[in-house]
Structure formats: C-alpha cells, structure tokens
Amino acid sequence: MKNSRRTFIKKSAIAVAGAMAFSAKSYANILGANDRVRVGVIGYSDRFKYTLLPCFLHHNKELNFELTALSDIWKIRREEGVQYVKEKSGYNVKPFRNNEELYDSKTVDAVIISTSDFQHALHTIEAAKAKCDAFVEKPFAETMEDNRAARKAVKESGIIVQIGSQRRSGANYRSAAKFIQSGKFGAITMVELTWNVNQPGRWRRPQLVAQLKEQDTDWKRFLMNRPFEPFDARKHLEYRLFWPYSSGMPGQWMSHQIDTVHWFSGLKHPRSVTANGGVYFWKDGRENWDTMTAVFDYGPSNDLTNGFQVVFGSRMHNGEERPTEIYFSNGGELNLITNKVTPNGGLSERHAQAMNMQPNLLDEAVLEDPSVQAASAAIMGGDLTTSNHMRNWLECVRSRKETNAPVEAGYEHSIACIMTTAASRTGHKATFDEARQEVMAGGKVFRY
C-alpha cells in the first residue's frame, strides 16, 4: 500500500511537472505572450515618420516590442528610413527592397503598413498570408475587389488588425459613441461633416519627385494590381492626387469622419451617395478634386435613427484644418469640435405647442474631461489619440483580443468611400448591392 501510494505521488508529480512544462511551452509559443514582439515597417512614409513612429516609441518598451525591419521599394526612402529609425529609437532595423524579402526573412511578427492609399488592402493580404499582425493606415481599400479580398484574408488568417481610424481610440469620440448609443441623444436626424484646408503643398512632393529615378525604385511593384502605365514619379509620390491610386479627399479625410457615423449609428454603409465637385483652383495636373460635396442617405438603425442624411464638404483652397463633425437630433446637437452636447436647434416649447407636442431639448453635457486635451503634450510627436490607438493595437497583439478598429471598420468605411468615388467619377447616384457586396452606379458595377 505504501509502495502504491509512493508510486501514485511520483506519477502525479511527473504528470503535473509535464503539464506545467507543456503549458509554459504552449504559452511561450503564443505571439507576444512573454517574448519580445518583432515589428516591421511597410513603407517609410511621412505618416510613419512623424506620427506612427513617435506613438510606437511611446509604448513599445513597456509592452516589449521592437522594430527589426523596414521595407520600401525606393532606395532613397529605404536608406533614410533605416537611418532615421536608428537615430530615434536606437534599433538597427534591417532594410528590405520589398515586402516579399521582408516576410521571407522571418524577422517580423507584426507590421505597420503606411504605404500608398490603394496599396493598404493589398499589403494587408500579404501580412495575413505571412501570419503577421498589422496596423494598417486608412483608407483600407479603394475598390470593392481589394476590400473583399483583404477582409477575407484577415478573417481566414486570424491576425490582429488595427485600422488607422484613430478616432475610435479618442476619449471624446468614445464618449460620444456611448452617449448616442445609450439613447440619450435621441434618433440621429442629420450629420454635417467638413474638412477644409488652404495648403498649396498638401499632397505635393516636388522636391522628392525631382529625386525619384525609375532605376532606384520598382515601378511594377508600386502598381501592384493597377493597370500598367509608364513610370510617373508624380503618381509614385503624389499618388493622392491621382485615381486609381487614391480617391483623394474621400479616402484621406472623409474615411475618418464617415467611420464615426457607422460606429455611432451601428449602420454598415449608406443606402446611396451623390457627389459634386471638381478641380477649381489648383491647376497643377491633378485628377482628384480640390473641392467636393457628397450627400449620403442612411437607413434606419433600431432605435438610434429612422434614417438620416450626411453631408460631407471639403475644399483645399480656403480654410484652417479644423474638421467639423456635428450630429443632430430633434432635441439638439452633439458637436465634436466643442466636445459638447447642447439643446441648440432642439424642439422648443413655443414650436412644440403649435403642433400640440411636448418640447424636446437636450440637457447640456461635456463629452470629455478638458484635461485630456492638455495630456497630448506628453506625446513627443504624433498625437494623443493616435498614441492611444497604437497602444490598443500593441496590447491586442499580446492579448489576441479585437482592436478598437478591427477589419470590419475598415471594410465599412471603404464601402462609403468607394460609393463616393463612384458617384463623383460617373455622375450617377451610387448604391450598394448587399447580396453581391458591390458598389453600383448607373446600373453597373463600379470599376476603375
């Protein structure tokens, strides 16, 4: 009996030790569970240099992430990127001529993608195939073909994706979403969005264009799945001015603002979009408009709305970059510049009595603590909201939880942007075919 007891204890101890060893080994194999996570840079852009890198460096040491590799098809940018990252972070990142070489090196677990607008979805597919988590700049996709393929790749691979819609990590926007979704705001009846600048150099890179030589880059890799055309340094570096490499205003600016509409309302896309505009002022060879207005029709969404209209307006020849986002209900407005809820424009007692109705006025409320604005000074470069967004991605890479802006958020804002592009380029009202997941304009599937 004693021998049996000793044997049992011995076997139990061995079993427990084996289970513990197995658990530790299994845990260590989970990306980021207890080891350093290696991050690669896909595209050394101004966005990465001035915003994403500082935000990454604000959190990476605490969460045990490091930069190990950088891929850029242009030799000059690649060399400058390696030097700049070393200067700012101390990391000796290894340069790669293209993404295939980077992924084949097996030196990264995750990537930050900040390439040309039309490449984001395609580079996300590459990351998914390599089983690398990805922080992907917006717009997520500029065509539905790319949009569907990228979403499918992400879903099948199980990688953790954060779309660069940083409003979803902003304290004021999260407070606004909570307020509207609680029902306190009442049904959304209208949304006004604007984004105006007076910046002749916005999206222009004349000094860089003069430096770019075809032999120093890979033009075919730049084009990816776009129709072939002869090398053009402007389209390579000033892509935001040219379709089908970018939609311009919709992809760059509207994608941020329309994303909040989907987030707050719970709706996935508009029912229809019309658009009007043109190149009215900057006659510099650009194809994408410098002035535009787009009007969206959204359907009902449970109790949050019976349907509403969104108007987006943008101009590049007059204005300060202070995007306006105002949500209206019958009881007042929610203003994301002032970060306040007010009864402005709500149904007053005087007008309610004329219809034998009760007045409907919202109580005033502040969406966030003003100290949040001051806290942005703690971020050296970048901004507080993007810093929060980057941290959320890093934390989710470790926890394997869904990010604040998962792939579905990118898929949905891309539908709205592609509908806007279809309306602006064809002159027809754009709609969405739910069954086929296609944008329609003039009775046809919209293609570039």
Secondary structure by P-SEA (a helix, b strand, c coil): caaaaaaaaaaaaaaaaaaaaaaaaaaaaccccccbbbbbbccccccccccaaaaaaaccccccccccbbbbccaaaaaaaaaaaaaccccbbbbbccaaaaaaaccccbbbbbccccaaaaaaaaaaaacbbbbccccccccaaaaaaaaaaaaaacccccccccccccaaaaaaaaaaaacccccccbbbbbbbbbcccccccaaaaaaccccccccccccccccccccccccccccccccccccccccccaaaaaaaaaaaaccccccccccccccccccccccccccbbbbbbbcccccccccbbbbbbbbccccccbbbbbbbcccbbbbcccccccccccccaaaaaaacccbbbbcccccccccccccccccccccaaaaaaaaaaaaaaaacccccccaaaaaaaaaaaaaaaaaaacccbbbbcccccccccccccccc
